[in-house]
Amino acid sequence: MKCVICGIEINSIEESIEQGWVPYFYEAEIECGPACPECSGTLIRMGKDGEMELKEQYQGKIRYNYNFLYEASEEECLIGIAIENSIQSILN
């Protein structure tokens, strides 16, 4: 799994949960993600609707590192799901 902002990679579900990766966030109505703890700690906040969102001062200024020819592996998809479930259990 790669951070869409800085490009750092992580390979372990356990590490990503422990480190506080954000599986997805929104810039306006567009879903983006995942984001590493460093990027999310600086650029992302919890929105009024309870969803993670890019802070207003950064909207329209971030160039995301999406590689559209890259297909996520099954393990990377599981990492994203595990992180999302972990965040939801903390918030509930």
trRosetta pair geometry for C-beta under 8 A, 3 or more apart (Angstrom, degrees):
i j d omega theta_ij theta_ji phi_ij phi_ji
1 9 6.8 146 77 -152 43 66
1 10 5.6 -23 64 63 95 82
1 11 7.5 169 19 -92 74 31
1 16 6.5 31 57 -95 143 146
1 21 7.3 71 114 -177 139 162
1 34 5.6 10 173 39 119 142
1 72 7.7 29 -99 -136 71 110
1 76 4.8 151 -69 -144 79 93
1 79 5.0 -123 -32 91 138 145
1 80 6.7 159 -112 -56 136 85
2 7 5.8 -16 -174 -152 113 46
2 8 7.0 158 -151 79 65 32
2 9 5.0 -33 -94 -93 74 77
2 34 7.6 142 80 57 36 94
2 65 6.7 -94 137 105 124 120
3 6 4.9 9 96 48 132 80
3 7 6.1 -55 67 -2 84 12
3 8 4.9 27 13 47 121 79
3 9 7.8 -129 3 -70 75 34
3 21 7.8 -132 -87 -134 90 103
3 34 6.4 -80 -108 101 49 78
3 35 5.4 59 -146 -141 91 40
3 36 3.9 -48 -80 -18 137 97
3 39 5.6 137 -175 13 134 143
3 65 7.4 56 101 49 60 126
4 32 5.7 -144 85 175 156 97
4 33 6.1 -155 5 -142 130 9
4 34 6.7 140 -11 57 95 37
4 35 6.4 -60 38 -78 86 71
4 64 4.5 -5 162 -159 106 100
4 65 5.4 -174 -161 51 46 74
4 66 6.1 10 -138 -63 107 74
5 35 5.7 37 0 -126 117 95
5 36 7.4 -120 52 25 104 87
5 39 4.1 144 67 -150 143 152
5 43 6.7 165 -121 39 161 158
5 62 6.2 -50 -122 -161 94 125
5 64 6.7 -50 -84 -117 49 65
5 65 6.9 -102 -9 8 2 102
6 36 6.3 -56 43 27 118 128
6 38 7.0 -3 -1 82 156 117
6 39 5.4 -156 -12 -60 109 125
6 65 7.5 -65 74 -1 12 140
7 65 4.7 -89 -77 147 89 177
8 36 5.1 20 63 -55 123 154
8 38 7.8 68 13 35 151 122
10 15 5.6 -151 -169 101 118 119
10 16 5.0 138 115 -77 144 92
10 19 7.2 -144 -109 38 156 149
10 21 6.8 -131 38 -62 152 144
10 36 7.4 138 -22 -106 121 98
10 79 7.5 165 101 -170 101 151
11 15 7.6 42 61 43 54 135
11 75 7.7 14 -169 132 73 133
12 15 3.9 77 76 10 111 108
12 16 6.5 -179 89 -12 58 83
12 79 7.6 130 124 -110 19 120
13 16 5.9 -59 -148 36 29 110
13 17 6.4 25 156 -16 65 107
13 75 7.8 -123 -45 -176 100 82
13 78 6.3 -56 -81 120 131 94
13 79 4.6 -145 -95 -109 75 72
13 82 4.6 40 -163 58 118 160
13 83 7.6 -141 -154 -44 74 79
14 17 6.0 -59 -151 37 28 108
14 18 6.2 24 155 -15 65 112
15 18 5.7 -59 -143 42 30 110
15 19 5.8 20 162 -13 68 114
16 19 6.0 -59 -138 43 25 106
16 21 4.3 -37 -170 14 89 136
16 34 7.9 -7 -160 164 130 157
16 79 5.3 74 28 -172 158 109
16 82 7.5 103 77 85 116 110
16 83 5.4 -68 128 -75 114 120
17 20 7.8 39 174 -66 28 30
17 21 7.4 -58 -69 33 28 93
17 82 6.2 -76 -61 133 120 104
17 83 5.7 -155 -86 -101 71 68
17 86 4.8 133 -138 -39 111 173
19 36 7.4 -37 134 -161 127 77
19 37 5.1 -130 154 -20 85 131
20 37 4.2 75 78 -100 102 116
20 40 7.2 -145 132 71 96 134
20 41 7.8 57 114 -58 135 102
21 34 5.5 22 169 170 113 126
21 35 6.8 164 -163 82 70 45
21 36 5.9 -42 -111 -119 85 39
21 37 6.3 -80 -74 -46 45 75
21 40 7.4 134 -152 -6 37 144
21 83 5.3 -59 83 -130 99 149
22 25 5.6 26 139 -44 134 108
22 33 6.2 -107 115 -129 84 119
22 34 6.2 165 87 -162 54 74
22 35 4.5 -3 57 56 105 97
22 37 7.9 130 -16 -89 82 47
22 40 4.2 140 -4 -109 127 149
22 44 6.0 -87 13 93 173 164
22 52 5.4 -166 -162 165 132 171
22 83 7.5 162 -143 152 12 130
22 87 7.5 67 -125 -80 62 152
23 33 5.6 67 138 153 38 143
23 34 5.1 -47 -138 -106 34 102
23 80 4.5 111 -145 -158 113 75
23 81 7.7 108 -131 -59 155 19
23 83 4.4 155 -56 88 105 117
23 84 4.4 -58 30 -59 156 89
23 87 7.3 -137 8 4 105 137
24 31 5.4 -1 -177 -173 126 100
24 32 6.7 150 -157 80 72 36
24 33 3.4 -144 -109 23 48 152
24 34 6.6 -64 -63 -92 49 57
24 52 7.1 147 100 61 52 117
24 80 7.6 54 -35 -163 92 112
24 84 7.3 12 15 -90 96 114
25 31 7.7 150 80 -152 26 58
25 32 5.7 -29 68 68 74 88
25 33 5.5 126 12 -68 68 108
25 35 6.2 -9 3 -1 125 133
25 40 7.2 168 -42 -121 144 98
25 44 4.9 -84 -121 -133 163 131
25 51 7.5 138 -143 155 54 86
25 52 3.9 -77 -110 114 90 103
25 53 5.8 166 -179 -96 94 20
25 54 6.1 115 131 -46 122 68
26 29 6.8 -24 -167 -136 119 15
26 30 6.5 139 -156 71 70 43
26 31 5.8 -41 -96 -96 75 51
26 32 7.0 138 -112 18 22 83
26 47 7.3 -21 52 -26 116 148
26 51 5.8 34 2 132 123 128
26 52 7.1 142 12 91 73 58
26 53 4.7 -31 65 -109 87 82
26 54 7.0 -119 97 3 44 81
27 30 5.2 -21 65 64 82 101
27 32 5.7 32 -2 -7 102 132
27 53 7.2 136 -84 -164 35 75
27 54 4.3 13 -96 15 83 136
27 59 5.7 155 -160 -126 94 83
27 60 7.9 161 175 -43 122 46
27 62 7.1 -137 -94 48 151 123
28 59 6.6 100 -41 -152 87 127
32 35 7.7 52 119 -48 98 107
32 54 7.4 29 43 -43 137 118
32 64 6.0 -129 -145 -102 124 148
33 80 7.8 117 126 -135 115 114
34 80 6.1 -140 -61 -107 124 95
34 83 7.2 65 -129 68 133 160
35 39 4.7 -118 -171 91 101 116
35 40 4.2 126 113 -61 120 96
35 43 7.4 -124 -161 67 148 114
35 44 6.1 130 83 -23 162 145
36 39 5.1 84 56 17 80 101
36 40 6.7 -161 86 -3 34 94
37 40 5.8 -60 -132 46 28 106
37 41 5.7 34 165 -27 66 111
38 41 6.0 -55 -144 33 21 112
38 42 6.7 5 160 -5 57 112
39 42 6.2 -71 -152 44 28 101
39 43 5.5 -25 174 23 70 121
39 44 7.3 54 128 -8 73 107
40 43 6.7 -73 -116 56 22 82
40 44 4.3 -38 -150 38 67 127
40 52 7.4 -21 -150 -169 113 138
41 44 7.6 6 -25 46 14 85
43 54 6.0 -24 155 -140 95 78
43 55 5.9 -136 -173 16 46 102
43 58 5.2 -21 -148 15 96 175
43 62 7.1 81 -164 -80 147 138
44 52 5.3 21 172 179 122 104
44 53 6.7 161 -153 82 77 25
44 54 6.0 -52 -101 -98 70 44
44 55 6.8 -144 -100 -25 17 81
45 52 7.4 168 89 -150 24 64
45 53 6.4 -29 66 65 71 76
45 55 5.4 76 -4 -80 111 86
46 50 6.8 -18 -175 -143 100 33
46 51 7.7 152 -156 82 59 23
46 52 6.2 -47 -100 -97 52 58
46 53 7.7 75 -165 20 13 81
47 50 6.9 -40 74 31 77 18
47 51 5.0 -9 42 66 121 72
47 52 7.0 150 -5 -135 91 7
47 53 4.1 59 -56 1 118 127
50 91 7.2 107 -165 -180 107 145
54 58 5.4 -112 172 85 105 109
54 59 5.6 132 105 -80 119 74
54 62 6.8 -122 -140 4 146 142
55 58 5.2 71 68 16 84 105
55 59 7.6 -135 97 -31 41 82
56 59 5.7 -39 -152 0 39 117
58 61 5.3 -110 -163 55 53 113
58 62 5.8 40 163 -39 103 106
59 62 7.9 -43 -119 8 23 99
67 70 3.8 58 96 -5 109 121
72 76 4.2 -124 -168 88 96 129
72 77 5.4 117 125 -55 124 82
72 80 7.9 -5 -173 -11 155 134
73 76 4.8 99 52 5 75 101
73 77 7.2 -136 96 -3 43 86
74 77 5.7 -54 -152 35 34 113
74 78 6.4 36 150 -19 66 106
75 78 5.6 -55 -150 37 33 113
75 79 6.5 40 150 -25 65 101
76 79 5.5 -45 -149 28 35 115
76 80 6.7 36 153 -17 63 102
77 80 5.8 -54 -155 35 33 112
77 81 6.5 31 150 -17 66 106
78 81 5.6 -53 -145 38 35 111
78 82 6.1 36 156 -21 67 107
79 82 5.8 -56 -146 37 28 110
79 83 6.4 27 156 -19 64 106
80 83 5.9 -55 -147 35 28 109
80 84 6.3 27 156 -17 64 108
81 84 5.8 -57 -148 38 30 111
81 85 6.3 29 155 -17 66 108
82 85 5.8 -55 -146 38 29 110
82 86 6.3 32 154 -22 64 108
83 86 5.6 -56 -149 36 30 113
83 87 6.4 30 154 -18 65 105
84 87 5.9 -55 -149 36 30 110
84 88 6.3 30 154 -18 65 108
85 88 5.7 -55 -146 38 31 112
85 89 6.4 31 156 -20 65 105
86 89 5.9 -54 -148 34 29 109
86 90 6.6 29 152 -18 62 105
87 90 5.7 -57 -152 35 33 111
87 91 6.3 25 154 -15 68 110
88 91 5.8 -58 -143 41 31 107
88 92 6.1 17 162 -10 67 111
89 92 6.1 -59 -137 44 28 101
